[in-house]
Amino acid sequence: MQGRAQDLHRRFADHTLALWREMALDVQGFWNVADDPHRIVYIVRFGSVAEAQAHWAEFSTDPRWLDIKAASEQDGPLIESISVTYLSSPDYITS
């Protein structure tokens, strides 16, 4: 949301990342979008699309997350929209 990027970063730093680690979400990195300071991009690694969907469903209904979200959004939402893209590596790239 316009003007709420620092609040979103704070929520990730203070709460969300710890919960994701506890839930075994494999965070690969976070980035600020250079030409849009209101956008944040992050990558979370999963073994499959089905695994990703199951983890996100579990996270989105976790009571701890719901409490964190409610407390951090007392002055309004921190996120305007979420875009999800599933990626896979071509065979010639090894990790």
N, C-alpha and C positions, 0 to 999 in steps of 0.2 A: 504494500500500500504506500501511496505517496506520503513521505515523511515518517514512515514507521520502520525503515530498514534497520536502524540501530536497535530498535526494540526486538525485531525478529532475530538479529544476530545475538542479542543478549539471551533470548529464550533458548536458542540453540546451544549457546555456550554454558548457560546456567542449568538447563534442565533436559532439553531434548536429546542431546548427544549421549548423556549418561544413560538415559532410558533406552535409546537405540542400542548402545553397547550391551546393556543388560539383556536385551531381547535378541542379541546376536546378529544385529544388522551390521554389515561390513561396509562402513563408510570409507570411500576411496578419496574423497576430497570435497572442498567447498571453494567456490569462486564468486567474486563480484563481477558483474558484467561491466566492462570498461565504459561503454557508451550509454549505460542505463543504470545509475546508482541505486535504483529501486528494485533491481532484479538480482536474485541470488541463484546460482546453479550449483547443484551437488550431485555426486554420483554415489550410489549404493550398489554394491555387487551382490548378485544372487546367482544361484545355479541354473535357474530357469524362470520363465515368465510366471509359471504356476506358483513357484516358491515365492517370488516377489509379491504376487497378489495375495498370497496367504499371510505373509509377514505384514503387509500394509493393512490388511483387514484386521489382523490381531492388534496392531499398533493403534489404529484409528478408533478402536472400541475399548482400549485399555483405560480403566478408571483413573490411573495416575496421569495419563496423557490428557484425558478430558478435564481433570482438575487443573493441570498446568495451562492448558489452552484457555480455559475459562478465566483463570487468574490473570493471564497475560493480555487478555482481550477485553478487560473491563472498560477501556476507553475506545473500543472498536476493534474490528478485525485487523490482523497484521498482514494477512495475505489476500490479495485480490483474486488470484487464480493460480492453479498448479497445472503444469504441463508435464506429462510423463512420456518418456521415450525409452523403449527397450532396445539395447544395443547388443550385438554379438560380434566377436572377432572373426575375421576371415581365417581360413586354414593356414595361410602363410605367416601369420603372426602368432608367436608363442608367448605365453605369460609366465 
